[in-house]
Amino acid sequence: MNDTITLQIESLTHDGRGLARAHGDAISISGSAPAGGRASGRTRNRGTVVFVTGGLPGQTVRARITRRKSSFCEAEMLEVLQDAPRSAPPACTHHGDCGGCPLQTMPYDMQLQWKRRIALDAMSRIGGLDAGLVESLFTSVLPSPALKQYRNKMELAFAGSGTEGDPLILGLRRRNGRGVVSVPQCALLPAAARDIVRMAADLAAQSGLPAHTPRDQARYRQAPQEDTAHHGKPDGKGRRGSRPARRAPANSIAAAAMAAEAVQNNGFWRFLVLRRGLSADLRTPGWWALCITSPGSHEEQEKVRTVGQKLLQSFPALAGFIHEERASEDALAQGQKRIASLDRTGAHNPASARFWQPLGGRHFALDAASFFQVNTAAAQVLADTALGMLKRHVSQESPALLDLYCGVGAPGLLMADRCGRLLGLEQDAKAVALAQANAAAMGFTHCSYVAGDAAQRLDRLAPAHENYWHPTETWDAVLVDPPRAGLAPRALNALLRLNAHTILYVSCNPATLARDATRLRGAYRLVEMAAVDLFPHTPHVECLTLWQSL
Ligand SMILES: C[S@@+](CC[C@H](N)C(=O)[O-])C[C@H]1O[C@@H](n2cnc3c(N)ncnc32)[C@H](O)[C@@H]1O
């Protein structure tokens, strides 16, 4: 049985891995049975599917098999033996180690073509839509106006115990998913931000506190990981205490306490999230740093404050330093408790976490922890495309618009002057308050926002039983923009019960969009599909689908 194999990469998967096929006895799967021997009919004729991390279509690579399943294998690329017929020089010196921009050696026009292919395949294979129909509706992916330094937000992870052989670093997830790599020359980061990152890493190292390493995640069953820069070390050794992890008790309160204790004992520094935006005068650009740590003692919190104050002193472009703690034992770059919010003078000032992003000729107020599209210029393309679709298909005079998963109100508020009323639903209460403030600042009095889980809130808007006490409102159009997981079944059921004439479903994950499309197409017809590249050099693509009731 050979673990190293030569493969020709045929295509790209939605998660950015190369797809190859191994033929004959080239590899063994399912407990050493040769590929083609025990495999299904499909794999028997066409070879065993191998998903290759780091491999791109057209390349011939040497790869190591890392996992064998009954119908496919996983591998990691070791070396490119022959480049793809068309390739581009890497845009970043960290290409090869860093997992941030895996497509950067693919010419940009090809990146867009593959993204289109990924979305098309998902809609026909998973969504069950007619492939010819989707091909004819969805002709291209709209490019990002900027290909370098396009991000207004970077999530960097701390790693390392701070000991001699394992220094504390601040960087991005490694290409092979194992740990974090320092990226001092990252092509996504402008020079000013690189300097902030370098100094933050040095100051954190000087604190003497180790980075947090998620440990024993399965045992504590925390929230699933979404987009994050960090993957913990597999051995997960911590330095803040050396007690071994105990088995989680059945009692959930005790389990939560144990999870918090495990975090306490498993390192401190977690993430530095850098955000770029406009200060209160709406003209001065600046940076905001959100530092996420494990829960700490007063002394540890003071160390973070000192790091923040030194950064604010050294970088006039840094307008705020916010410290949040995360107690959950996972690798999400989201704080759960705000500890401090320092302004340029280094003093605690809650307003220092506020900044603004331009979109559609308006300004949206955000908190350092709020969601906003990370590529400002491409977000404009996305908003223009979304508004164009709604204008073409919402025929009512002053339509009632429901903005589901509305964040701080973008891009729904750009449609507000055409609407009779607008209601936004959003889980993050802080974002809801900001959406209300944004609507008020834009002079809209017919827009309201409600905080809560979309599924629960939708159930109230679309009662399952006729004698339900809550009055039913009708909605002409619904703008749906969920996180990567797509719509929960309960949310999808309630959305269908609303009977809105038009649904615009915006999605950052073609696979979950396609899954939800299987339900939508029972009551709606897909009339337009478009996509925008918000994340050049990555496999991600933002899709827009416009549905009209049958
Ligand atoms: C992709 S973002 C879209 C936000 C906004 N439309 C925009 O473009 O800025 C998804 C939003 O859904 C929110 N969210 C996540 N899960 C939710 C849930 N179960 N119920 C309501 N909102 C949720 C997130 O907080 C986030 O603001």
The ligand as a Gaussian input file, in Angstrom:
#p B3LYP/6-31G(d) Opt

LIG

0 1
 C      -24.373000      36.818000       5.961000
 S      -24.745000      37.879000       7.295000
 C      -25.772000      39.060000       6.471000
 C      -25.947000      40.375000       7.188000
 C      -26.432000      41.547000       6.326000
 N      -27.523000      41.179000       5.473000
 C      -25.282000      42.157000       5.537000
 O      -25.184000      41.905000       4.322000
 O      -24.479000      42.860000       6.133000
 C      -25.800000      36.886000       8.232000
 C      -26.400000      37.537000       9.460000
 O      -27.254000      36.567000      10.073000
 C      -27.176000      36.713000      11.472000
 N      -27.640000      35.439000      12.038000
 C      -26.950000      34.283000      12.175000
 N      -27.742000      33.315000      12.663000
 C      -28.965000      33.863000      12.830000
 C      -30.224000      33.358000      13.305000
 N      -30.360000      32.091000      13.693000
 N      -31.266000      34.198000      13.330000
 C      -31.137000      35.489000      12.941000
 N      -29.987000      36.032000      12.490000
 C      -28.914000      35.219000      12.436000
 C      -25.736000      37.071000      11.731000
 O      -25.594000      37.726000      12.966000
 C      -25.416000      37.967000      10.527000
 O      -25.653000      39.318000      10.835000

